[in-house]
Amino acid sequence: MKSLSGVEKIVLCLMVIVFLTIGIRKKVPRSEATAVPKHYTIQVLRRTDGRVARSLRNQIVSNNWSGYVAANFATGQIYTSAQGTWVVPTVTYFPDPRFSAEYSSSWVGIGGFFENANYTVTDNSLLQLGTEQDASSSRTRYYAWYEALPSPMKKIPLAISPGDTITVSLQLISAGKKSQSWMLRMEDTTAAQSWSTTLNYNSSQLSAEWIEEAPSSSGGILPLAEYGPSAAVPSAPAFDLGLTSSGNPSLTPSEGVVMSNPWGQTSTPSSVDSDSDGFNTCWGNGAAQPCSPPGS
């Protein structure tokens, strides 16, 4: 075999470096300046036999969602409304050489879960209303948004700050054979501002959810920003929730969803509080963190 000359060795090394650099760039999520977060249906981890992975508390393990879901296949209900209240968490940048920005979303939604108890058919309709909390090495950003898949996210013209108490509701106001009309409302009681809109959207109405999410970009799921309680309201629950058409959902631990983000972060829901209508979520890096319910 012919040995390589010095010049050939240099060329070969450069080719390897270029190849590795291209590979790395494909894996690194877009920077804060260019990433436009998208809020997708649930993405779950599966075992080698195809079944959905579960935590030690028998909760579904997801790549992008954490929180609680009330599903039609478990309750028999059709969900025509959902509501929730939360305190906008404070986010900070967790240093990592693989990316320059991290993202998180808090929202209430209708749809986007599974249509069957075997978790094999995903519901592709999803109507969401929430807040975004992102952090980079240089700054943080907070804003309100809604999204009706497959349409892109739309920002809501409210000024959002960490510590603000947000209350949202999604309500089906009319339904025909081919169309549905939904009323979306958001109130920031801390800043004394509110917003509402009506839109036409055909929802499956097969689930209601209260979620802390790692949103996605065109390159896949984004790293989850380190979030925590607001200094202004350190004891507030992550979510206080309800179903306007049928009272509180009375969720159980098995309806929880644990996040194991592809970039290594975790988000773990607590058990529900004493009246079964509120819970906390807790951020972790590398391992799921214990999470105590509100009032404990």
C-alpha positions in Angstrom: 0.0 0.0 0.0 1.4 3.4 -1.0 2.2 5.7 1.9 0.8 9.2 1.9 3.0 12.2 1.3 3.0 15.1 3.7 0.7 17.2 1.5 -1.7 14.3 1.1 -1.8 13.8 4.8 -2.7 17.5 5.3 -5.4 17.3 2.7 -6.8 14.2 4.3 -6.8 15.8 7.7 -8.6 18.9 6.4 -11.2 16.7 4.7 -11.9 14.9 8.0 -12.2 18.2 9.9 -14.7 19.5 7.3 -16.7 16.3 7.5 -16.8 16.3 11.3 -17.7 20.0 11.4 -20.6 19.5 9.0 -21.8 16.6 11.1 -21.6 18.7 14.3 -23.4 21.6 12.7 -26.3 19.4 11.7 -26.7 18.3 15.3 -26.5 21.7 16.9 -29.9 23.5 17.2 -30.3 26.9 15.7 -29.3 29.9 17.7 -31.8 32.1 19.5 -31.6 34.7 16.8 -32.8 32.3 14.1 -34.9 29.6 15.8 -38.6 30.0 15.6 -40.1 27.6 18.1 -42.8 25.2 17.1 -45.1 23.4 19.5 -45.8 19.9 18.4 -47.9 16.9 19.3 -46.4 14.6 21.9 -43.2 12.7 21.0 -42.6 9.6 23.1 -39.8 7.3 23.9 -40.4 3.7 23.0 -38.9 0.4 24.2 -37.3 -2.1 21.8 -40.7 -3.9 21.7 -42.4 -0.8 20.5 -44.3 0.0 23.7 -44.1 3.5 25.2 -41.4 3.9 27.8 -42.7 4.6 31.4 -41.1 6.1 34.5 -40.9 4.4 37.9 -44.3 6.0 38.7 -45.8 4.5 35.5 -45.9 7.8 33.7 -45.3 8.1 30.0 -41.8 9.3 29.0 -41.7 12.0 26.3 -39.0 13.8 24.5 -40.9 17.1 24.4 -43.8 17.2 26.9 -44.1 17.2 30.7 -47.2 17.7 32.7 -50.6 16.0 32.7 -53.1 14.9 30.1 -56.7 13.9 30.3 -57.4 11.5 27.4 -60.7 10.4 25.9 -59.7 6.7 25.8 -59.3 6.8 29.6 -62.2 9.1 30.6 -64.7 8.7 27.8 -65.1 12.5 27.6 -65.1 14.8 24.6 -63.2 17.9 25.5 -64.9 21.1 24.5 -62.9 23.4 26.8 -59.9 23.6 29.0 -58.5 26.3 31.3 -55.3 26.8 33.3 -53.4 29.3 35.5 -49.7 29.4 35.9 -46.9 31.8 37.0 -44.4 32.5 34.2 -41.2 30.8 35.3 -37.9 32.4 35.4 -35.4 30.9 32.9 -31.6 31.0 33.0 -29.1 29.7 30.5 -27.5 26.4 31.5 -24.0 26.6 30.0 -23.4 23.9 27.3 -20.9 24.0 24.5 -23.3 22.2 22.2 -25.8 25.1 21.8 -26.1 28.8 22.5 -29.8 29.0 23.5 -32.4 27.0 25.3 -36.2 27.1 25.2 -39.3 26.3 27.2 -43.1 26.7 26.7 -45.9 26.6 29.2 -49.4 26.0 27.7 -52.9 24.5 27.9 -54.2 22.6 24.9 -56.9 20.5 23.3 -55.7 17.5 21.2 -52.2 16.4 20.2 -52.1 13.3 22.4 -53.0 9.7 21.4 -56.3 8.4 20.1 -56.1 5.0 21.6 -55.0 3.3 24.8 -52.2 1.4 23.1 -50.5 4.7 22.2 -50.1 3.8 18.6 -52.3 6.5 16.9 -51.3 10.1 17.4 -53.9 12.8 17.3 -52.5 15.4 14.8 -55.0 18.1 15.7 -53.6 20.4 18.5 -54.9 23.8 19.7 -52.6 25.5 22.2 -52.4 28.7 24.2 -49.4 29.6 26.3 -46.2 31.5 27.1 -42.6 31.1 25.8 -39.6 31.4 28.1 -36.2 31.2 26.3 -32.6 31.9 27.5 -29.3 32.4 25.8 -25.8 33.2 27.0 -26.6 36.9 26.5 -30.3 37.4 27.3 -33.7 36.0 28.0 -37.0 36.5 26.2 -40.6 36.0 27.3 -43.8 36.3 25.1 -47.3 34.9 24.7 -48.4 32.8 21.7 -51.1 30.5 20.3 -50.8 27.7 17.7 -53.4 25.7 15.8 -51.5 22.9 14.1 -50.5 22.6 11.3 -50.5 26.4 11.1 -47.4 28.2 12.5 -47.3 29.8 15.9 -48.7 33.3 16.3 -47.5 35.8 18.9 -50.0 37.5 21.2 -49.5 41.3 21.7 -49.1 41.1 25.5 -45.9 42.1 27.4 -44.9 39.0 29.4 -42.5 39.0 32.4 -41.3 36.3 34.7 -43.6 36.1 37.8 -46.7 37.2 35.9 -49.8 35.1 36.7 -51.4 33.9 33.5 -54.9 32.5 33.1 -56.0 31.0 29.8 -59.0 29.2 28.4 -60.0 27.5 25.2 -63.7 27.1 24.6 -65.7 25.5 21.8 -68.4 28.1 21.0 -70.1 26.4 18.0 -69.7 23.3 15.9 -71.1 22.4 12.5 -70.7 19.3 10.3 -67.6 20.7 8.7 -66.3 23.4 11.0 -65.8 24.4 14.7 -65.4 27.8 16.2 -63.2 28.3 19.2 -62.7 31.2 21.6 -59.2 31.7 23.0 -58.6 33.9 26.0 -55.5 35.0 28.0 -55.3 37.3 31.0 -52.2 38.5 32.6 -53.5 39.5 36.0 -50.2 40.8 37.2 -49.9 43.3 34.4 -53.6 43.9 34.1 -53.8 43.0 30.5 -55.9 40.6 28.5 -56.4 39.2 24.9 -58.9 37.1 23.1 -59.7 35.8 19.6 -62.1 33.5 17.8 -60.8 31.1 15.2 -62.2 28.3 13.1 -60.4 25.0 13.8 -61.4 21.4 13.5 -60.2 19.6 16.7 -60.6 16.0 17.5 -61.5 17.0 21.1 -59.9 13.8 22.3 -57.7 15.2 25.1 -57.0 18.2 27.3 -53.5 18.9 28.6 -51.4 21.2 30.8 -47.8 21.1 29.6 -44.3 22.4 30.1 -42.7 21.7 26.7 -39.3 21.7 25.0 -40.4 23.3 21.7 -38.9 22.3 18.3 -37.3 24.0 15.3 -36.9 22.7 11.8 -34.0 20.7 13.1 -35.9 18.9 15.8 -36.5 19.2 19.5 -34.7 22.1 21.1 -32.8 22.0 24.4 -35.0 22.8 27.4 -34.2 26.1 29.2 -33.5 25.8 32.9 -36.7 27.1 34.5 -37.6 27.6 38.1 -40.0 29.4 40.4 -40.3 33.2 40.1 -38.6 35.2 42.8 -41.8 37.2 43.0 -44.0 34.2 43.6 -41.7 31.4 44.8 -44.5 29.1 46.2 -46.9 29.3 43.2 -47.8 26.0 41.5 -46.6 25.5 38.0 -50.2 24.9 36.9 -53.6 25.3 38.5 -56.0 23.7 36.1 -59.6 23.0 35.2 -62.1 22.0 32.6 -64.7 24.7 32.2 -67.3 22.3 30.9 -67.0 19.6 33.6 -65.2 21.0 36.6 -61.8 20.0 37.8 -60.3 17.0 35.9 -59.2 15.2 39.1 -56.0 13.9 37.5 -54.1 10.9 38.8 -50.3 10.3 38.8 -50.6 7.8 36.0 -51.9 10.6 33.7 -48.6 12.4 34.1 -45.9 12.8 31.4 -42.2 13.0 32.2 -39.8 14.7 29.8 -36.5 13.2 28.8 -35.1 15.7 26.4 -32.8 14.5 23.6 -30.2 17.1 24.8 -30.1 15.7 28.3 -32.5 17.9 30.2 -35.5 16.6 32.2 -38.8 18.0 33.3 -40.8 16.0 36.0 -44.4 16.7 37.1 -45.2 16.4 40.8 -48.2 14.5 42.0 -51.3 16.6 42.0 -52.3 18.7 45.0 -54.9 17.9 47.6 -57.8 18.9 45.5 -56.5 17.3 42.3 -56.4 20.4 40.2 -52.8 21.6 40.4 -49.2 20.4 40.2 -45.6 21.6 39.8 -43.0 20.7 37.3 -39.2 20.5 38.1 -36.3 21.0 35.7 -33.3 18.7 35.8 -30.1 18.1 33.8 -29.0 14.5 33.2 -31.4 12.9 35.7 -35.1 13.5 36.6 -35.4 15.6 39.8 -37.8 14.9 42.7 -40.7 17.3 42.5 -43.1 18.2 45.3 -46.7 19.2 44.7 -48.1 22.6 45.6 -48.6 23.2 49.3 -46.2 20.6 50.4 
